[in-house]
Amino acid sequence: MSESHIPRKRFGQHFLHDAAIIERMVAAIAPRPGETLVEIGPGLGALTAPLLERCRVLHVVELDRDVIPPLVERCQGLARISHHPSTAAADLLAVTGRAHFSRLDVVSATPAPSSAPRAPSQRHLDALATNGGEICGLGELVVHQTDALRFDFTALAPEGGQLRVVGNLPYNISTPLIFHLLKSAPRIRDMHFLLQKEVVDRLAAAPNTRDYGRLSIMTQYRCRAEALFRVGPGAFRPPPKVDSAYVRLTPWETLPHPAADEALFASLVNQAFTQRRKTLRNAVRGMADADTIEAAGLDPAARPETLSVAQFVALANRIHAHRSEPARGAGRGPAGEAMNHPREPQVRIHADPEELAATVASEVLDLAARCIRAHGVFRIALAGGRTPRALYEHLAQIGPGHGDWSHWEIFYGDERCVPQDDLDSNHRMAREAWLDRVPIPPERIHPMVTDPNDPEGDARRYGAVLSDLPRREGMPVFDLVLLGLGPDGHTASLFPGTDILEVTDRPVAAVYVPQKGSWRISLTRPALEQADALWFLVTGADKADTVARVLHPAGAEDAALPAALLAPARPPVWHLDRDAARSLSGDGGD
């Protein structure tokens, strides 16, 4: 092992070094020549080397370019190594001259030396596949220096065959990476991962246990999950602060309980576990009534964590069947009734961003006046971004006497882990555009104070700041939360696939965002959902398709977008300019 490489916190690096644990992991995988193996996060090669000795051809996906030289050095005597400087598939094809590689999205930042061995030939790969891989000599190691969360793993699957995926996964991306891989489950034979023990417990949890939840159900819908053995902190360098565990995920050859509408199934599970302390009747209100729950063979008074995967699928299929029935009465069937439930979003379309900002500023002031009359204070959580800034500038222009600023309390929905005077700080933006220009008492302004070295501590401290707010379902209640929307469907700092989407027991959490390569602090889903008013502010044609996907999900991928996962206690309001609304049927099109 190279002792010169310093593990990087931002990559969540904890390098495995315990030989006995490594041997147990390899034995559980039981690799054979001729199989297509992919290792995610090989690091310094502790698992890579013994895998190469057995499987002969191994693809590795590694984001940190600095570990690749020691990885290559460690495996030099075991394999011919292919590591390309090209960043485009077409360039890679020119380098290798092999069509087998032309469909890969390969990013490699470290050029291979001129004397580096060539990529594995197609003839060699074919021989492995057709002859059982019983060959002599060196194996083949193919290094893909890229982000596993964006990597198309199916591109590595042999025609008519399946992949085997293994890895010691960084804790900060384990859950989003598993969801990413589940999309490719039909092309994967099995997965063996070393993960934080808490995550493994949730993956393999049985109904009616503390760890059972959305991650358990969505994983077990696609796979058999087996917790194999525990691994202590001492097996790693540096040692993590928590235990790890080894898990095997085996995708079902045929889904044992197929959902008629997987997007509906995903939405149902999400809503049920957002309200997991409620009875099933109350937790899925708006999607199914007591009669529908009973028609699926379930007790409306049961709690969501007592239902098996099969029972959730049965309920989802029952809801789907109801929605597919012909309309009754005045042309509205059960589907129409559900769509008209108070949770249905209100969509308001404005001519342009300027009109949106001016209109919303007026509505914020009206809401503030009503709240101050009702309970003496107006509590608002701010969003960052271009569109909220225009709103804040309008609020700053109102002048004395038009806003009872002394009764406002300012909070934030999320913040980057940067100093408060940093150009990327949401608090700096809000101060410059608005807060420094109106007489809100400084003690009533509550920024998220962040430290890149202690994001979890920052989240706990901001949770304590919120402890004096009124509570509902154990969460603080804001009078108004402002949200934006990213083209990827993120809102606040709830990014697709990140672990914070699974947090239900606290109002604020730290989240590492692989897409941005940085830590952030954010209100969690249940905290956002308990707001008395939740307003999305979205402008620009680049958001139009995402708006349509969130408001009208067409499949499981759409339903899993963070903004679509929110199930607020009050109907959200979407303020859109005409460009952002252009993909909505009948709204703002060309």
N, C-alpha and C positions, 0 to 999 in steps of 0.2 A: 504494500500500500504506500502511496506517495504521501509522506508526512508534510510536504511543503505546501500542499493545497489547503487553504483555509476555508472551511465550510461556510457557505453564504446563507445568512438568515433569510434573505429575500427569496431564495430558491427553496427554503425549508429543508436544507441539506443536513442529514444525519447519516453518515456513512457506516454501513454494516461491516463489522470486522470479526465477529465471533464465528470461528470455523465450524463449530458443532451446529450452530443455528443454520449456517449456510448449507451444510450437508443435509439437514432435515428439510430445508426448503427445496433443494434440488430433488431429494428423494420423493417429496410430495408431488412435484411436477412430473417426474419420471420421463424426461425428454428422450426422444428416439431420433436417430438419423432419418432424414426425409421429411420431418415435420417442419412447418413454417412457424418459427418462434419469434416473438417480438418482445424485447425487454424495454420497459419504460423507466427512464432515470437510472442508467447503469452506474452513474457516478464514477468511482475509481475502479470498477470492474470486479468487485468482490464476488458477485453472483455471475457476472458475465463469463469469467474464465471457466468455472466448472460446467456451465451450460454449454459452452463451445466444445468442451471435451466430449460431450455426449450427443449434441444435436447436429454438429458439423456446419450448419448454416444458421446465423443469428442476425436479426436486424435489431438495432438499438436506437432509441429515440431520446436524445439528450439536448436540453436547452442551453446548459452552461458550457460555452465553448472552451473554458479554461480547464475543464476536467478531461477533455478529449485527448490531449497529448499523453497524460499519464494512463488513461484507459487504453490507448493504442499500444503504449509501451508494455503494459502488463500482458496484453493479448498477442504481442508480436510473435511469440514462438508457437502460438496455438492456431493462428489463422492468417489467411491472406486478407488484408484489410482494405475495404473500399470506403474512401472518405473524400467526397468531391467538393470543390470550391464553388460549383455552380449554384445559382439561386433560382433558376428556372428549369422546368422540366425539359424544355427544348434544348437548352444548353447541356443538360445532363445527358440527354440522348446522344448529343454530338460527342461528348467525352467518352461514353461507354460503348456507343455503337450498338446498344442492345435495346430492343423494343420493350423488353421486360421492365425496364426502368422508366420508360417514357411517361407513364401515368402517375408517377409519384410526385408529391409536393415536397421536394427536398430542399432544405435550407442548410448550408454548411458555411461557416464563417472562417474556417481554417484551411487554407489550401493544402492539398496533399503534395508532398515532395515529388520531384520529377521521377524518382526511382520507386515511388509507391506501387504496390501490386495493383493490377487491373481489377475492375469489378468482376464478380463471379459471372461466368459465361452462362448463356441460356442453356447450352448443351449440358453444363454441369448441373444446373438447377433441374433440368428435365431428368437427368440421370438420378438425382436424389429422389425425385417424385415417383419415377416409374420403377426403379430398382431397389426401393426400400432404403436407399441412402447408404448401403454398405460399401463405403469407399475407403481408401487409405489416404494418408497424407494430411495436410493442413485443412482446417475448416475455413469458412468464409464469415467474416464479420463486416456487416454493412452499417455504417454509422450515418444516422440522419440527425443533423444538428438543427433542431426546430422545436416548436412548442407543441407538446403532445395534445393540448386542448384544441389545437387547430389542425391536427394531423389527420389525414384520411387513412385510417388503418385498413379499411376494406381494400385499398389499392394494393396492399401487400398479400392479400389472400390469393392463393393459387386458383386457377380456373377450376370450378367444381369442388374446391377444397375449402378448408377452414384454417384460421389462425389459432395459435395458442399465445396468450398474452401474459406476461409476468412482470413483476417489479416491486421494488421497495419504494413506495410512492411518497412524495413529499406530503406532509400533513395538510399544508395549506391549499392543496388542489385536489385532494383525494376524492371528495364527494362530487365536484363538477366533472372530474375525469371519469369516474364510474358512470355518471349519467351520459357522458359523451360516448363511452364505449357501449353502453346498453343500446344505443341507436344502431349499432353494427352487430348486435347479438346473433343474427342469423349466419353471419360469416365468421363467428368465433366459436371454437370448440370448448375452451375453458379459459379461466383467468385465475391466476394465483398472485395475491398481493399481500405485502406486509404493510399494515396500516395502524393508525392509532387504535388502541383496543376499544375505545368508546365507539368508533365508527364501525368496527367489526361487530360489536355487540348489537348495534342498530341494524346492520345488514342482515344478521342471522336471527334477530329476535322473533319470538313467537307471540301470538296474540295474547292480550291481557297481561303483558309484562311492561315494566317501566321503560324499556328501550324501544318498544314497538311503536312505529310511526310511519310517516310518509316514505322515508327512505327504505324501511323494511318492505313495505308493500310494493313500491314501484320496482325495487330490485327483485323481489321474489316473484313478481308477476312474470319477469323475463328469465329468471335463473333459479337454480337451486343454490342456496348459500350455506356453506359449511365453515364454521370456525374451527381451525385445525389445532393451533397451539399458541400459547402466550410467549412473548419475547420481552425480557426486561430491558431497562434503559442501558445497562452496561454492555449490551451487544453492539452499541453504536458509538461513533465518534463524531461530534460531541454527544454525550448522552442526553436524550430528551427528558422533559420533566414528567412524562407520562409513560405508561406501559404501552406496548404494541401487541399486535396479534396477527397471525397469518390466516388468510381466508381463501377458500376456493369458491369461485362462482362458475357454475356450469349452466350455460343457456339451455333451456328446454328445446328438444328437437321439435316438439309440437307443444304449443301453449296449452297447459292443462285447463286453464279457465280463460278462454279468449273473450275480450271485451268487444261488443258490437261497434262501439265508438270509443277509441282509445283516448281521444281528447276529452270526451265527457268523463270517462273513468278517471283520468288524471285530475280533472277539475273537482270531481267529487271527493277524491282522496285528499286533495289539497284543502278543500273547504272543511272537511270533517276534522282534520287535525289542526286547523287553525282554531277550532272551537272544541278541542279534545276533552275539556272538562264538562262540557254540556252533554245532555242526552243526544242520541242520534237524531231524534225529531228536531231538536233545536239547532244542532250543529249543521245540518244540511237544509235548513229552512230556505225556501226559495228554489231548491232543486227537487225536493221530494217532500210530500206531505205524509202523514201517518198512514193513510190508506196505501200509498205507493210502497212505503217501507214494509208494511205487513204483507203486501202482495209479493214481495221478494222473499218472504219467509223470515223476516227479521222483526225484532222487538223494537218499537220506536223509543222505548225507555232505556235501551242498551247504550253503552258508551262506545265511541268509535274504536278505542283501543282493544275492545273485545272481539271485533269482527276479523275474520280471516280474509285472505286475499280472495278466495272464492266467493265469500259473502259480499265483499265490496263490488266484485264484478257482477254478481247477481243483481245488486241494487242498481248499478250503473246500467245494466242491460234492461232492467225494468223501467228506468227513467227513459232510456232510449226508445223502448217500445211505446211508452205513453206519448212521447213526442212525435212518434211516427204515425199515430192513429189519425184518422180523418177528423177534421175540425167538428166541434159539436155546437149546439145552440146557435149563438150569434156569430158563428164562424171562428170561434176561439176554442181550441182544445187545451189539454193540459200544458202543451208546449207554450202556447200563447200566454196562459196564466203565469207560468214560471217566468217568461220573459218580461211580464209586466209587474213582477214583484218589485218592491221598493229598492232592491239592490241594483236594479237596472240603471246603468249610467245615463246621465243627462249630457247631451252633446250640444255645445253652443259654438257656432261658426261665425268668425269675424272676418271682415274684408281683408285685413292685413295685420301685421304684428303691432303697428301703432294703435289701431283701433282696439285690438285685443288688450294691450297694456292699459289704455285709458279706461276701457269698460271694466276690466277686472279691478283696477285701482278704486273706482267708484263703488264696486260691490264689496271690496274689502272694507272700505270705510263704513258702509251701511251695516255690514255684519259686526264690525267692531263696536259701533254705537249700540246695536241691539244687545250684544254680550255685556257691555259695560252697564247698561241699564238693568240687565237681568241679574248679574252677579258681581258687578264692580270691577271687572278686569277682562282684558282680551288677550288670550294666549295664542300666539301664532308661531308655527315652525316654518322657517324659510328654506327655500331651495336655492341652489347655485345655477349658473348658466346664463346664456344670452337673453332668453325670453324673460325670466324673472328680473334681470337687471333693468330692463325697460319698464317693468311694473314699478320697481323701487324708485326709479327716477321720477315717475309720475307722482308717487306718494310724497316724494320730497318737495314737489312743486305746489303742494296744497296750501301751505302757509299756516301761520298761527291762527287758532280759532276754529279751523276746519277739522282738526283731528285732536281728540282728547288724549294726547300722547302720554300723559302721566299715568294712565291706566293700562297702557300696553305692556305686555311682557313678550320679549323676543327670544325664541329658541331656534335651533337649526335641525334640519332633517338629516344632514350628513356633512362631513368635512373630510378633506384630504389631510393626511398626516404631514403637514407642513407648518412652518411658523405663521403666526397670524398676520404678519406683514408681507408674506409671500404673494406673488401675483396670482398663484393658483388657489389662494384661500377664499372660500365662500364668504367668510366673515369680513375679510378686507373688501371684497366686492360690494357687500351689502352696506358697509360703513361708508364707502366712497360714494355710492349711488344714492344713499338715503339716510342711514342712521346718524351720520355725523351732521346732518343738515336739519334735524328736527329735535325738539327737546324731550326725548325719551330719557328718563333717569338712567344713568349708567348701570345702577344696581339691578335694573330690570332687563338688561341685555345679557344673555347667557350664551356666549360662544362655546363651541367645542374646542377645548384646549388640547392640542395634540402633540405627541412626542413620537417620532418615528421609531424610537427604541423601546417604547412601551405602549403599543396601541391597545392591548387588552386592558391595561390599567386605566388608560384614558376613557375607554368605554364604561368601565365600572364607575369612574368618577362622574361622568356625565349622567349615568343612571341615577346616581345619588342627587345630582342637581334637580332631576325630575321627580324626586320622591315627594315633594310637597304638592304636586299637582293632584287634582281629583282623579280617582281611579275607577276603572270599569274593567271587569274580567282580569283584574290584577295588573292592568296597564295604565299609564298616565293618559289623561284625556286632554287633547288640545282643542281649542275652539276652531282652529283652521290649520291644516297642513298644506303647504304648497309643494307640488311635485313637478318635475320635468319628465322627459322621456328621451332615451337614447335610441339611435337606429337599431341597436341590438336588443331593445326591449327593457333595458335597465331603467330603474327609477330610484331616486335617492342614490345610495350606493349598493343597491340590491342588483348585482350583475348576474347574468345567466350562469347557472351551475355552481355558484359560490356557496360556501357552507352557511353563510348567514341566512339563506333562504330556509334553512331547517331550524333556526333558532326560534323557540316559542316561549321560553321561560324568563326572558328579560327584555326590557325596552330598547336597550342600546347594545350594540356588539361591534367588535373590530372585525374587519374583513380584509383579507389579502385579495387583490384584484389582479389575477394573472394577465388579463388583457391590458392592464395599465402598468404592471410591474411595480405596484405600490400598495401600501396599506391605507385604509380609510376607516372612519368611524361612521356608523349609520343607525338611525332608528330601524328597528326590526319590523317584520311584517305585522305582528300583532299590535305593536304600538301605533303603526300607521293606520291599521284597520279600525282602531277605537276612536279616531278623531271624529268630532262632531261634524266637521266639514273637510272633505278631501278634494282639492282642486288640482287637476293636471293642466299645465300651461304648455302648449306645444305649437311651434311654428316651423314652417319650412317644408318643401317638397321632399327632402331627404328623409323625413319622418313619416310620410304619408302611408307607405306600405306597412310600417310597423304599427301605426295607429289602427289600421284596418285589421291587422292580425290580432291585436290585443282586444279590440272591441268585438270582433267576430272571428274567433279562433276557428281555423279550418282543419286542425289536426292536433295530435298530441304535442308536436313541437311548438305550435302557436300557444297552446294552453299552458305550456311550461315557461313562457316568457315571464320574467319577474312582475311586470306591470299587470299581466293577466292573472297571476296567482293571487293578487290582493282580493280579499273578500270583505270589504269595509262594512262596518255596522250601519253606516248611512250611505245613501246613494252618492257615488262620486260624480263630480262635474268635470267634464272635459271641455276646456276652452281651446279651440283650434283656430288658426287662421285658414284661409281658403286653400292655401297650398298643402297644409298638413291634412286637410280633410278630403283631398281630391280622390283618394282611393276608396272612400266610403260610398256605398251604393246610394246614388241620388244626392250626394252632398259634395258640392264644390268641385265637380269634375270639369274637364275641359269643355 
